Amino acid sequence: MSLRTVIDTNVFISALLFGKEAEKILYLWQKRKIVFLASKEIVDEYIKVLSYPKFHLTKEEIRQLLEEEFFPFVEPVKVITKVNVIKGDPADDRFLSLALDGKARYILSGDKHLLDLKEWHGVKIATIKEFLGICGGGQ
């Protein structure tokens, strides 16, 4: 299938740390059933959020998680395009920029600002549940 996919921070964190339905997304990127697109800016955000005290992760645990569960499976994208679409939370525009420059077909998100768009420039914006329904549940 190999769907080119951008994964919002909330979905990424859920897939790595909380399992359940989100863990199926982890399976999809690690089995290369989706092409996981990421930019330096997005990776920096993932690291920042993983560092939040509420997750109780040490720097070493974060490094290990990224080295084992993420970096081997990601396709890096150099983002050149800057968009200004989401007025309610302009930081979410980075996911749209990545999707555009990475030629993504999907953005996976739990963020209302992104989900309200539903589709943007041919990129479908879906929840984990919607995406798993499209690609057969990840197994």
C-alpha angles and dihedrals in degrees: 000000000000099000112191102238139182114206118208117225095253092055092044093052092045092050093050101039113020108038120192113101093348090058088068087066089055088053091050095053094042093050088046092239086132128033105235108213121200138168129205089255092053093046089051089053092049089053093047092052094044086055093060110121092235090071093054093215123151121222088253092052091049091049091049093047091051094044095048106030105028122019097056090055106040130097109216117224126195104221115215102155117084117197131191105202111120108067094176093059114008091186087073089065088079089072091052091048091050091048092051097047093039092050090235123182094199143030113199112208147150091199115116094213092058096037091053088065091059090186134014127183090343093310113124115219112210144167120242091259094050092047094048088051090054097047100038103263099292100273 
